[in-house]
Amino acid sequence: MNFPEGFQFQSSQCRIVSRPGALDDLTAEAESIGVKRLMLISGTRSGAGSASRQTRAVLGKLIVCESTGVPQHSGVATVQAIAQMARDHQVDGFVAVGGGSASDSAKAAAILLAEGGRLADHSNVFYPPDRYVQKVLKAAKLPIIAVPTTLSAAEVTPGLGIRDEHGHKLVFWDTQVVPRLIVLDGRATMDVPASLFATTGMNALAHCVEGIYSRVRNPVSEGVALQGIRYLCKALPRVVDQPGDETARADAMVGACLSGLTISNARVGIHHGICHGLGSLGGLSHGVANSIFLPHAMRFNREVAADKLALIAQAMGADTRGLSPQAAADAAITAVELLQRRIGVPLTLGGAGLDHALLPRLAEGAMSDRGLFFNPRLASQTEVQALLEAAF
């Protein structure tokens, strides 16, 4: 399974600052972007957390309004309210503090403000089995500053997902909404539970895995993904064992950032295609869904991506010398399952509280997710439902 003939790699105008205490210099960084009227966007818990408090203290009067009740799996109504508040206060940028929902909400609001109309008008659509329509969004977007406190890596990517009123995840892609500044400060996450780092870290690991065998993978993203796997697999157990280990948290954040850079080009596959619905319709956190489903997706792709799974096994520390490609692929799946248990994340959808009656609707909904287009193996609805049953 070599790379496609030729490839493209796109970088963005994004500055990533990673060091302990990086938030202390946020004012100077913000001024370098030229913003003077910022809206702070966060979830309820992250809005009261250390990173938000420090962001407010440092930026002071640069923050002119706040939206601090963003829920998990942020929805269209939340984005519309953020966009209206931005208009009312004439903001010239956003600062998103917290997890993926905060970053995605800021990105979606920037799209809505710039493109107008309904948010759904700008979402991408996958028509099974193999047609994908990506909207071209040309209008200039307000700049975003991101201060992540989880390992979702949403702050790194041009992609985002927003829940509609029917529980379906609308997905978007716009390189202009990648934050202009990303601040990785492990010290500012010390009040974030290690369990949240563990589950969102599994999401970051899934980014790397799917990017390595994506249909649009390339040698640059592969190298970034493998390094991301190395960082995550070493850092996550340390965070779980020693939640106060600032260096372990910082390393995990670097691994997550690398995972976001991976899928900014290589994109995600069937794993995320199914996990989107597990969150927006099934009510599971995205990290929990990722924690459970990753080995099942890898097993589904094993027959067409054994050589890539072998690279993943090696990056996770498995000894693949003398193994056949299929055996090395199995070693990668085993390594992920061992990591699941090592860091104590949920293992089954049923155990996580998913309603079994939702499986047919989840399978149907996944068929329109772009992840199935980028997956190396096409999937039928019957196969997707079988995967959900196996994970249940």
C-alpha positions in Angstrom: 0.0 0.0 0.0 2.2 2.8 -1.3 1.4 6.5 -1.5 -1.0 7.7 -4.2 0.8 8.8 -7.4 1.9 12.3 -6.5 0.5 14.2 -3.5 -0.3 17.6 -2.1 0.6 19.0 1.3 -0.9 22.3 2.5 0.3 24.3 5.4 -1.5 27.2 7.1 -0.7 30.6 8.5 -0.6 29.3 12.0 1.9 30.0 14.8 2.2 27.3 17.4 3.8 28.3 20.7 4.6 25.4 23.2 6.2 26.0 26.5 5.3 26.1 30.2 3.9 29.5 31.0 3.2 30.4 27.4 -0.1 32.0 28.3 1.8 34.7 30.2 2.8 36.2 26.8 -0.6 36.0 25.2 -1.2 39.7 25.0 1.9 40.3 22.9 1.0 37.3 20.7 -2.5 38.6 20.2 -1.3 42.1 19.3 1.0 40.6 16.7 -2.1 39.3 14.9 -3.7 42.7 15.1 -6.8 41.9 17.1 -8.2 44.4 19.5 -11.8 43.2 20.3 -11.9 39.5 21.1 -14.7 37.2 22.1 -13.7 34.4 24.6 -15.4 31.1 23.7 -15.4 28.1 26.1 -17.5 25.4 27.6 -19.0 25.8 31.1 -16.3 23.8 32.9 -13.4 25.1 30.9 -14.7 28.7 31.2 -14.3 28.4 34.9 -10.9 26.7 34.7 -7.4 27.8 35.2 -6.6 28.5 31.5 -9.7 30.7 31.0 -9.0 32.6 34.2 -5.4 33.2 33.1 -6.5 34.2 29.6 -8.9 36.8 31.0 -6.3 38.1 33.3 -3.6 38.5 30.6 -5.8 39.8 27.8 -7.8 42.1 30.0 -9.8 44.7 28.0 -9.0 42.9 24.7 -11.8 40.6 25.6 -15.1 42.5 25.0 -17.6 39.6 25.4 -17.8 35.9 26.3 -19.7 32.8 25.3 -18.8 30.3 28.0 -21.6 27.8 27.8 -20.6 25.9 24.7 -21.8 22.3 25.2 -20.2 19.1 24.0 -21.1 18.5 20.3 -21.8 22.1 19.8 -24.9 22.7 17.7 -26.2 25.1 15.1 -28.1 27.2 17.6 -25.0 27.8 19.7 -23.0 28.9 16.7 -25.8 31.3 15.6 -25.9 32.8 19.1 -22.1 33.2 19.1 -22.2 34.9 15.6 -24.9 37.3 16.7 -22.9 38.2 19.9 -19.9 38.8 17.7 -21.9 41.2 15.5 -23.4 43.0 18.4 -19.9 43.6 20.0 -18.1 44.2 16.7 -15.4 41.7 17.6 -12.4 41.3 15.3 -11.3 37.8 16.5 -12.0 34.9 18.8 -10.0 33.2 21.6 -11.2 29.6 22.1 -10.2 28.1 25.4 -10.9 24.4 26.2 -11.7 21.4 24.1 -12.8 20.6 20.6 -16.3 22.1 21.0 -14.9 25.5 21.8 -12.6 25.5 18.8 -15.2 24.1 16.4 -17.7 26.7 17.6 -15.3 29.5 17.0 -14.5 28.2 13.5 -18.2 27.7 12.6 -19.0 31.2 13.8 -16.2 32.6 11.7 -17.7 30.8 8.7 -21.2 31.9 9.4 -20.2 35.6 9.8 -18.1 35.6 6.6 -20.2 33.4 4.3 -23.7 34.4 5.5 -26.9 32.3 4.8 -27.5 29.2 6.9 -24.6 27.3 8.4 -25.8 24.1 6.8 -25.4 25.7 3.4 -21.6 25.6 3.8 -21.2 22.0 5.0 -19.6 19.2 2.9 -21.6 16.1 1.8 -20.6 12.5 1.1 -22.8 10.6 -1.3 -22.2 6.8 -0.9 -20.3 5.0 -2.1 -17.7 7.3 -3.5 -18.7 10.9 -4.3 -17.6 13.7 -2.0 -18.6 17.3 -2.4 -16.5 19.9 -0.5 -17.8 23.4 -0.5 -15.3 26.1 -1.4 -15.5 28.9 1.2 -13.7 32.0 -0.1 -14.7 34.8 2.1 -12.1 36.1 4.6 -12.6 34.9 8.1 -12.0 36.5 11.5 -8.7 35.3 13.2 -8.9 32.7 15.9 -6.5 32.2 18.9 -6.8 28.7 20.5 -5.8 27.7 24.0 -6.5 24.0 24.1 -6.9 22.2 27.5 -7.6 18.8 26.1 -6.0 16.6 23.4 -8.8 16.8 20.8 -6.5 18.7 18.3 -9.6 20.4 16.9 -7.7 23.7 17.2 -5.1 22.6 14.6 -7.3 21.5 11.7 -9.3 23.2 8.9 -12.1 20.8 9.6 -14.9 21.0 12.1 -18.2 19.4 13.0 -21.4 21.0 14.3 -24.5 19.1 15.4 -27.8 19.9 13.6 -31.3 19.7 15.0 -31.7 16.1 13.9 -28.5 14.9 15.7 -26.5 14.7 12.5 -23.0 16.1 12.4 -22.5 18.8 9.8 -18.9 18.8 8.7 -16.9 21.7 7.2 -13.5 22.3 5.7 -11.9 25.8 5.4 -8.2 26.5 5.7 -9.0 30.1 6.7 -10.4 29.0 10.1 -7.3 27.3 11.3 -6.3 29.4 14.4 -3.6 32.0 13.6 -2.1 31.3 17.1 -2.2 28.1 19.1 -0.8 28.2 22.6 0.2 24.8 24.1 0.8 25.4 27.9 0.8 22.2 29.9 1.0 24.2 33.1 -2.4 25.7 32.3 -4.1 22.2 32.2 -3.2 21.1 35.7 -6.8 21.3 36.8 -8.0 19.1 33.8 -8.7 15.5 34.9 -6.2 12.9 33.8 -9.1 10.8 32.6 -10.1 13.6 30.1 -6.5 13.6 28.8 -6.7 9.8 28.4 -9.9 9.8 26.4 -9.1 12.8 24.2 -5.7 11.4 23.8 -7.2 8.3 22.2 -8.9 10.7 19.8 -5.5 12.2 18.9 -4.1 8.7 18.5 -7.0 7.9 16.1 -6.1 10.9 14.0 -2.6 9.6 13.6 -3.7 6.1 12.8 -6.3 7.1 10.2 -4.0 9.6 8.6 -1.4 6.9 8.0 -3.8 4.7 5.9 -6.0 7.5 4.5 -6.8 7.5 0.8 -5.1 10.9 0.6 -2.1 10.2 2.8 1.3 11.6 1.9 4.9 11.1 3.1 4.9 14.4 5.1 1.7 13.5 7.0 2.9 10.0 7.6 6.1 11.2 9.2 4.2 13.6 11.4 1.6 10.9 12.4 4.3 8.4 13.4 6.0 11.0 15.6 2.6 11.9 17.1 2.0 8.2 18.0 5.4 8.1 19.7 4.6 11.1 21.8 1.1 10.0 22.8 2.0 6.4 23.6 4.8 7.6 26.0 3.0 10.5 27.5 -0.6 9.2 28.2 0.4 6.6 30.7 2.6 9.1 32.5 -0.3 11.6 32.7 -2.6 8.9 34.1 0.0 7.7 36.7 1.1 11.2 37.7 -1.6 13.7 36.9 0.6 16.5 38.3 3.5 15.7 35.8 3.6 19.0 33.9 6.1 17.6 31.3 4.0 14.6 30.6 1.0 16.9 29.9 3.1 19.0 27.7 4.3 16.0 25.7 0.8 14.7 25.3 -0.3 18.2 24.0 2.6 18.0 21.4 1.4 14.6 20.3 -2.1 15.9 19.9 -0.9 18.8 17.9 1.0 16.5 15.6 -2.2 14.5 15.2 -4.1 17.6 14.1 -1.4 18.5 11.6 -1.7 14.9 10.2 -5.4 15.1 9.5 -5.1 18.6 8.2 -3.9 16.9 5.0 -4.4 13.2 5.2 -8.0 13.3 6.7 -9.8 10.8 8.8 -11.6 7.6 7.9 -14.3 5.2 9.0 -13.4 5.5 12.6 -14.2 9.2 12.8 -17.1 8.8 10.4 -18.8 6.5 12.9 -17.6 8.4 16.1 -19.2 11.6 14.9 -22.6 10.0 15.1 -21.8 8.3 18.4 -21.4 11.8 19.8 -24.0 13.9 18.0 -26.8 11.2 18.1 -25.6 8.8 20.7 -24.5 11.3 23.3 -21.1 10.0 24.0 -18.2 12.4 24.4 -16.0 12.3 21.3 -13.0 11.1 23.4 -15.0 8.2 24.9 -16.3 7.2 21.4 -12.7 7.3 20.1 -11.4 5.4 23.0 -13.7 2.5 22.4 -13.9 2.3 18.6 -10.3 2.6 17.4 -9.3 -1.1 17.4 -12.5 -2.0 15.6 -11.8 0.4 12.8 -8.2 -0.8 12.5 -9.4 -4.4 12.3 -11.9 -3.4 9.5 -9.0 -1.9 7.5 -6.5 -4.6 8.2 -6.9 -6.5 4.9 -6.1 -3.4 2.8 -3.7 -1.5 5.1 -1.5 -4.2 6.7 1.7 -2.4 5.7 0.6 0.9 7.2 -0.6 -0.8 10.4 2.8 -2.4 10.7 4.3 1.1 10.8 1.9 2.0 13.6 2.9 -1.1 15.5 6.6 -0.1 15.3 5.8 3.5 16.4 4.0 2.1 19.4 7.0 0.0 20.4 6.0 -3.4 19.2 8.7 -5.7 17.9 7.6 -6.6 14.3 10.9 -8.3 13.2 10.2 -11.5 11.4 6.5 -11.0 11.3 4.4 -11.1 8.2 2.5 -7.9 7.2 -0.7 -9.3 8.5 0.9 -10.4 11.8 2.5 -7.0 12.2 -0.9 -5.3 11.6 -2.4 -7.5 14.3 0.4 -6.3 16.6 -0.7 -2.7 16.0 -4.3 -3.6 17.0 -3.1 -5.4 20.1 -0.9 -2.5 21.1 -3.9 -0.1 20.9 -5.9 -2.5 23.0 -3.1 -2.7 25.6 -3.0 1.1 25.7 -6.7 1.3 26.2 -6.4 -0.9 29.4 -3.2 0.8 30.5 -4.8 4.2 30.7 -8.2 3.0 31.8 -10.5 4.3 29.1 -13.9 2.8 28.3 -13.8 -0.4 26.2 -17.4 -0.9 25.0 -20.2 1.2 23.7 -22.7 -0.6 26.0 -20.5 0.0 29.0 -20.3 3.7 28.1 -24.1 4.0 28.2 -25.0 3.9 24.5 -28.6 2.9 23.7 -28.4 -0.3 21.6 -31.6 0.7 19.8 -29.7 3.6 18.1 -27.3 1.3 16.2 -29.3 1.2 13.0 -29.7 4.9 12.9 -26.0 5.4 13.7 -25.1 3.1 10.8 -27.4 4.9 8.5 -26.0 8.3 9.5 -22.4 7.3 9.2 -23.0 6.5 5.5 -23.1 10.3 4.7 -20.0 11.1 6.7 -16.9 12.2 4.7 -14.8 9.8 6.8 -16.1 6.9 4.8 -14.9 8.5 1.6 -11.3 8.9 2.8 -11.2 5.4 4.3 -9.0 3.0 2.4 -11.8 0.4 2.3 -15.3 1.3 1.2 -18.0 0.2 3.7 -21.7 -0.7 3.3 -24.3 0.2 5.9 -24.5 -3.5 6.9 -20.7 -3.5 7.6 -20.9 -0.3 9.6 -23.7 -1.7 11.7 -21.7 -4.9 12.2 -18.8 -2.8 13.5 -21.1 -1.0 15.9 -22.4 -4.4 17.2 -18.8 -5.6 17.7 -18.0 -2.5 19.7 -21.2 -2.6 21.7 
